[in-house]
Amino acid sequence: MIADQTLVSNWHVQEDTLVQAEFSYGERTILKGSPLERFEFGATMRLDEHKEGVVATLGILAQYSEQYKIFVHLLKQQEHWVLAVESTDIDPVINRVVALPENFDLAAWHTLRLIQEQEQIHIHLDGTHVLSINEPARTAQPGLIITNAAASFSHIWQIETNA
Protein backbone atom coordinates (compact mmCIF):
# COMPACT_ATOMS: atom_id res chain seq x y z
CA MET A 1 0.00 0.00 0.00
CA ILE A 2 1.94 3.07 1.16
CA ALA A 3 4.91 1.26 2.66
CA ASP A 4 7.34 3.58 0.88
CA GLN A 5 6.10 6.61 2.82
CA THR A 6 6.98 7.76 6.30
CA LEU A 7 3.66 8.40 7.99
CA VAL A 8 3.09 11.18 10.49
CA SER A 9 2.23 10.15 14.00
CA ASN A 10 -1.58 10.36 13.68
CA TRP A 11 -1.72 7.90 10.73
CA HIS A 12 -1.55 4.12 10.90
CA VAL A 13 -2.34 1.09 8.77
CA GLN A 14 -5.11 -1.12 10.11
CA GLU A 15 -6.30 -4.19 8.17
CA ASP A 16 -4.76 -2.79 4.94
CA THR A 17 -6.55 0.53 5.44
CA LEU A 18 -4.67 3.79 5.99
CA VAL A 19 -6.44 5.46 8.93
CA GLN A 20 -6.02 8.98 10.26
CA ALA A 21 -6.30 8.53 14.02
CA GLU A 22 -7.52 12.03 14.82
CA PHE A 23 -8.91 15.18 13.24
CA SER A 24 -6.34 17.72 12.09
CA TYR A 25 -6.60 21.22 10.70
CA GLY A 26 -4.81 22.17 7.51
CA GLU A 27 -3.81 20.22 4.44
CA ARG A 28 -2.18 16.78 4.61
CA THR A 29 -0.72 15.18 1.49
CA ILE A 30 0.66 11.66 1.22
CA LEU A 31 2.39 10.86 -2.07
CA LYS A 32 2.47 7.32 -3.40
CA GLY A 33 4.69 5.46 -5.82
CA SER A 34 6.94 6.71 -8.57
CA PRO A 35 6.38 9.72 -10.81
CA LEU A 36 4.88 8.61 -14.15
CA GLU A 37 3.75 10.39 -17.30
CA ARG A 38 0.71 8.23 -18.08
CA PHE A 39 -1.00 6.41 -15.24
CA GLU A 40 -4.14 5.38 -13.44
CA PHE A 41 -4.36 6.22 -9.76
CA GLY A 42 -7.22 5.55 -7.41
CA ALA A 43 -8.27 5.07 -3.83
CA THR A 44 -11.33 4.06 -1.89
CA MET A 45 -11.95 6.57 0.89
CA ARG A 46 -14.35 7.80 3.53
CA LEU A 47 -14.56 10.84 5.75
CA ASP A 48 -14.25 9.86 9.41
CA GLU A 49 -14.55 13.27 11.05
CA HIS A 50 -14.95 16.93 10.17
CA LYS A 51 -15.98 20.07 12.07
CA GLU A 52 -19.12 22.00 11.20
CA GLY A 53 -18.36 25.42 9.75
CA VAL A 54 -14.91 24.35 8.50
CA VAL A 55 -14.40 23.38 4.85
CA ALA A 56 -13.22 19.77 4.77
CA THR A 57 -11.90 18.07 1.63
CA LEU A 58 -10.89 14.52 0.86
CA GLY A 59 -9.45 13.18 -2.38
CA ILE A 60 -6.54 12.43 -4.66
CA LEU A 61 -4.03 14.54 -6.53
CA ALA A 62 -1.41 14.53 -9.27
CA GLN A 63 1.69 16.49 -8.21
CA TYR A 64 3.82 17.61 -11.16
CA SER A 65 6.19 19.64 -8.99
CA GLU A 66 6.08 21.29 -5.59
CA GLN A 67 3.97 24.11 -7.12
CA TYR A 68 2.08 22.41 -9.99
CA LYS A 69 -0.75 20.14 -8.84
CA ILE A 70 -4.19 18.94 -9.85
CA PHE A 71 -6.58 18.14 -6.98
CA VAL A 72 -9.63 15.89 -7.33
CA HIS A 73 -11.50 16.20 -4.08
CA LEU A 74 -14.86 15.83 -2.48
CA LEU A 75 -16.05 18.81 -0.47
CA LYS A 76 -19.22 20.28 0.91
CA GLN A 77 -20.52 23.44 -0.74
CA GLN A 78 -23.41 24.94 1.16
CA GLU A 79 -25.53 21.89 2.05
CA HIS A 80 -24.42 19.49 -0.71
CA TRP A 81 -21.30 17.46 -1.50
CA VAL A 82 -19.52 18.17 -4.80
CA LEU A 83 -16.60 16.73 -6.71
CA ALA A 84 -14.13 19.54 -7.42
CA VAL A 85 -11.17 19.39 -9.80
CA GLU A 86 -8.76 22.27 -9.29
CA SER A 87 -5.23 23.12 -10.30
CA THR A 88 -2.50 25.21 -8.71
CA ASP A 89 -0.06 27.16 -10.88
CA ILE A 90 -1.11 25.42 -14.11
CA ASP A 91 -1.99 27.55 -17.12
CA PRO A 92 -4.77 27.50 -18.14
CA VAL A 93 -6.36 27.12 -14.71
CA ILE A 94 -8.48 24.03 -14.15
CA ASN A 95 -11.54 24.64 -12.00
CA ARG A 96 -14.50 22.30 -12.43
CA VAL A 97 -17.25 21.40 -9.98
CA VAL A 98 -19.68 18.50 -10.39
CA ALA A 99 -22.74 18.37 -8.11
CA LEU A 100 -23.30 15.03 -6.38
CA PRO A 101 -26.69 13.55 -5.45
CA GLU A 102 -28.39 15.05 -2.39
CA ASN A 103 -28.13 11.72 -0.58
CA PHE A 104 -24.35 11.44 -1.16
CA ASP A 105 -22.77 10.34 2.13
CA LEU A 106 -19.03 10.83 2.47
CA ALA A 107 -19.04 8.77 5.67
CA ALA A 108 -19.64 5.77 3.36
CA TRP A 109 -16.82 4.33 1.22
CA HIS A 110 -16.32 5.94 -2.22
CA THR A 111 -13.72 5.29 -4.91
CA LEU A 112 -12.03 8.11 -6.83
CA ARG A 113 -9.94 7.29 -9.89
CA LEU A 114 -7.77 9.60 -12.03
CA ILE A 115 -6.50 8.40 -15.42
CA GLN A 116 -3.84 10.59 -17.04
CA GLU A 117 -3.58 9.89 -20.77
CA GLN A 118 -1.51 11.57 -23.48
CA GLU A 119 -3.86 14.56 -23.93
CA GLN A 120 -6.61 14.13 -21.31
CA ILE A 121 -7.29 13.43 -17.68
CA HIS A 122 -10.36 11.31 -16.88
CA ILE A 123 -12.04 11.33 -13.46
CA HIS A 124 -14.25 8.48 -12.19
CA LEU A 125 -16.29 8.33 -8.98
CA ASP A 126 -17.61 4.98 -7.79
CA GLY A 127 -17.02 3.41 -11.20
CA THR A 128 -18.81 6.13 -13.17
CA HIS A 129 -16.96 8.47 -15.55
CA VAL A 130 -17.65 11.97 -14.22
CA LEU A 131 -15.38 14.35 -16.10
CA SER A 132 -12.66 14.60 -18.77
CA ILE A 133 -10.22 17.50 -18.93
CA ASN A 134 -7.96 18.36 -21.85
CA GLU A 135 -4.49 18.46 -20.31
CA PRO A 136 -1.24 17.21 -21.89
CA ALA A 137 0.48 14.39 -20.01
CA ARG A 138 3.38 15.41 -17.79
CA THR A 139 5.33 13.40 -15.28
CA ALA A 140 3.39 13.41 -12.01
CA GLN A 141 3.43 11.67 -8.67
CA PRO A 142 -0.06 10.75 -7.44
CA GLY A 143 -1.17 11.00 -3.84
CA LEU A 144 -3.90 11.45 -1.28
CA ILE A 145 -5.09 14.77 0.13
CA ILE A 146 -7.05 15.61 3.26
CA THR A 147 -7.92 19.10 4.49
CA ASN A 148 -9.48 19.90 7.88
CA ALA A 149 -10.66 16.35 8.49
CA ALA A 150 -9.88 12.80 9.55
CA ALA A 151 -10.21 10.09 6.91
CA SER A 152 -9.59 6.45 5.98
CA PHE A 153 -8.23 5.11 2.68
CA SER A 154 -8.15 1.56 1.32
CA HIS A 155 -7.49 -0.12 -2.03
CA ILE A 156 -4.93 2.48 -3.10
CA TRP A 157 -3.39 1.72 -6.48
CA GLN A 158 -1.16 3.21 -9.16
CA ILE A 159 -0.74 1.61 -12.59
CA GLU A 160 1.48 2.86 -15.39
CA THR A 161 -0.48 2.97 -18.64
CA ASN A 162 0.68 3.02 -22.25
CA ALA A 163 -1.06 4.98 -24.98
ZIDAWO-V307566 format. One record per residue. PHI is phi in degrees with one decimal (NA if undefined). PSI is psi in radians with two decimals (999 if undefined). BURIAL is b if it has 16 or more other ideal C-beta (glycine too) atoms within 10 Angstrom, else e. Layout:
phi:PHI psi:PSI burial:BURIAL
phi:PHI psi:PSI burial:BURIAL
This chain:
phi:NA psi:-1.71 burial:e
phi:-118.3 psi:0.70 burial:b
phi:-65.9 psi:-0.37 burial:e
phi:-84.4 psi:0.05 burial:e
phi:-109.6 psi:2.53 burial:e
phi:-87.8 psi:2.10 burial:e
phi:-90.4 psi:2.52 burial:e
phi:-71.9 psi:2.86 burial:e
phi:-60.2 psi:-0.44 burial:e
phi:-94.2 psi:0.28 burial:e
phi:-115.7 psi:2.52 burial:b
phi:-153.3 psi:2.81 burial:e
phi:-101.4 psi:2.21 burial:e
phi:-133.9 psi:2.02 burial:e
phi:51.3 psi:0.85 burial:e
phi:61.7 psi:0.40 burial:e
phi:-120.4 psi:2.26 burial:b
phi:-80.8 psi:2.08 burial:b
phi:-120.2 psi:2.29 burial:b
phi:-89.1 psi:2.03 burial:b
phi:-68.4 psi:-0.48 burial:e
phi:-150.3 psi:2.73 burial:e
phi:-59.3 psi:2.48 burial:b
phi:-142.8 psi:2.50 burial:b
phi:-82.4 psi:2.67 burial:e
phi:92.1 psi:-3.13 burial:e
phi:-94.2 psi:2.35 burial:e
phi:-124.2 psi:2.21 burial:b
phi:-122.4 psi:2.34 burial:e
phi:-124.8 psi:2.00 burial:b
phi:-86.9 psi:2.60 burial:b
phi:-129.5 psi:2.47 burial:b
phi:67.4 psi:-2.91 burial:b
phi:-93.0 psi:2.64 burial:e
phi:-65.3 psi:2.36 burial:e
phi:-136.0 psi:2.73 burial:b
phi:-85.4 psi:-0.79 burial:e
phi:-122.8 psi:2.20 burial:b
phi:-158.9 psi:2.91 burial:b
phi:-119.1 psi:2.31 burial:b
phi:-134.9 psi:2.40 burial:b
phi:-155.6 psi:2.88 burial:b
phi:-157.9 psi:2.56 burial:b
phi:-98.7 psi:2.30 burial:b
phi:-144.4 psi:2.81 burial:b
phi:-149.7 psi:2.65 burial:b
phi:-87.0 psi:2.14 burial:b
phi:-92.7 psi:-0.59 burial:b
phi:-159.8 psi:2.42 burial:e
phi:-149.3 psi:2.79 burial:b
phi:-99.4 psi:2.37 burial:e
phi:-60.4 psi:2.47 burial:e
phi:84.3 psi:-0.07 burial:e
phi:-117.0 psi:2.30 burial:e
phi:-72.1 psi:2.06 burial:e
phi:-109.0 psi:2.43 burial:b
phi:-131.1 psi:2.73 burial:b
phi:-151.0 psi:2.26 burial:b
phi:176.3 psi:-2.70 burial:b
phi:-126.5 psi:2.91 burial:b
phi:-148.7 psi:2.82 burial:b
phi:-118.8 psi:2.07 burial:b
phi:-105.2 psi:1.97 burial:b
phi:-85.8 psi:-0.56 burial:b
phi:-160.1 psi:-3.11 burial:e
phi:-58.9 psi:-0.57 burial:e
phi:-95.9 psi:-0.66 burial:e
phi:-90.3 psi:2.05 burial:e
phi:-147.5 psi:2.65 burial:b
phi:-121.1 psi:2.19 burial:b
phi:-104.9 psi:2.37 burial:b
phi:-123.0 psi:1.77 burial:b
phi:-135.6 psi:2.74 burial:b
phi:-97.8 psi:2.31 burial:b
phi:-150.1 psi:2.81 burial:b
phi:-97.6 psi:2.15 burial:b
phi:-114.0 psi:2.10 burial:e
phi:56.3 psi:-1.99 burial:e
phi:-105.4 psi:0.01 burial:e
phi:-123.4 psi:2.60 burial:e
phi:-81.9 psi:2.49 burial:b
phi:-132.4 psi:2.79 burial:b
phi:-102.3 psi:2.10 burial:b
phi:-114.8 psi:2.36 burial:b
phi:-118.4 psi:2.06 burial:b
phi:-136.4 psi:2.64 burial:b
phi:-118.0 psi:2.75 burial:b
phi:-122.7 psi:2.25 burial:e
phi:58.2 psi:0.50 burial:e
phi:-111.2 psi:2.36 burial:e
phi:-115.6 psi:2.17 burial:e
phi:-76.0 psi:2.74 burial:e
phi:-64.8 psi:2.41 burial:e
phi:-104.1 psi:2.17 burial:b
phi:-152.5 psi:1.66 burial:e
phi:-125.5 psi:2.50 burial:b
phi:-131.5 psi:2.27 burial:e
phi:-118.3 psi:2.12 burial:e
phi:-68.0 psi:2.47 burial:e
phi:-106.0 psi:2.79 burial:b
phi:-55.6 psi:2.62 burial:e
phi:-57.7 psi:-0.52 burial:e
phi:-90.4 psi:0.18 burial:e
phi:-61.2 psi:2.25 burial:b
phi:-122.7 psi:1.87 burial:e
phi:-76.1 psi:-0.13 burial:b
phi:-78.1 psi:-0.24 burial:e
phi:-89.9 psi:2.83 burial:e
phi:-73.6 psi:2.34 burial:e
phi:-135.8 psi:2.59 burial:b
phi:-112.9 psi:2.16 burial:e
phi:-105.4 psi:2.43 burial:b
phi:-137.5 psi:2.32 burial:b
phi:-118.3 psi:2.21 burial:b
phi:-118.2 psi:2.02 burial:b
phi:-100.3 psi:1.96 burial:b
phi:-102.2 psi:-3.02 burial:b
phi:-57.1 psi:-0.79 burial:e
phi:-125.6 psi:0.04 burial:e
phi:-145.0 psi:2.72 burial:e
phi:-116.2 psi:2.27 burial:b
phi:-112.0 psi:2.39 burial:e
phi:-117.0 psi:2.30 burial:b
phi:-124.8 psi:2.47 burial:b
phi:-126.2 psi:2.14 burial:b
phi:51.6 psi:0.74 burial:e
phi:83.2 psi:-0.04 burial:e
phi:-107.5 psi:2.28 burial:e
phi:-66.5 psi:2.19 burial:e
phi:-108.1 psi:-0.64 burial:b
phi:-161.0 psi:2.51 burial:e
phi:-123.9 psi:2.46 burial:e
phi:-128.2 psi:2.29 burial:b
phi:-74.9 psi:1.99 burial:e
phi:-157.0 psi:2.12 burial:b
phi:-63.4 psi:2.52 burial:e
phi:-65.7 psi:2.38 burial:b
phi:-138.5 psi:2.72 burial:e
phi:-63.8 psi:2.22 burial:e
phi:-140.7 psi:2.68 burial:b
phi:-110.8 psi:2.11 burial:b
phi:-79.8 psi:2.83 burial:b
phi:-167.2 psi:-3.07 burial:b
phi:-109.3 psi:2.60 burial:b
phi:-137.4 psi:2.39 burial:b
phi:-135.9 psi:2.33 burial:b
phi:-130.1 psi:2.21 burial:b
phi:52.6 psi:0.87 burial:b
phi:-162.1 psi:3.09 burial:b
phi:-124.4 psi:2.46 burial:b
phi:-147.1 psi:2.92 burial:b
phi:-128.1 psi:2.53 burial:b
phi:-131.9 psi:2.41 burial:b
phi:-140.0 psi:2.98 burial:b
phi:48.5 psi:0.98 burial:e
phi:-90.3 psi:2.22 burial:b
phi:-141.1 psi:2.72 burial:e
phi:-141.2 psi:2.20 burial:b
phi:-129.0 psi:2.24 burial:e
phi:-74.0 psi:2.34 burial:e
phi:-117.0 psi:2.70 burial:e
phi:-115.1 psi:2.47 burial:e
phi:-103.5 psi:999 burial:e
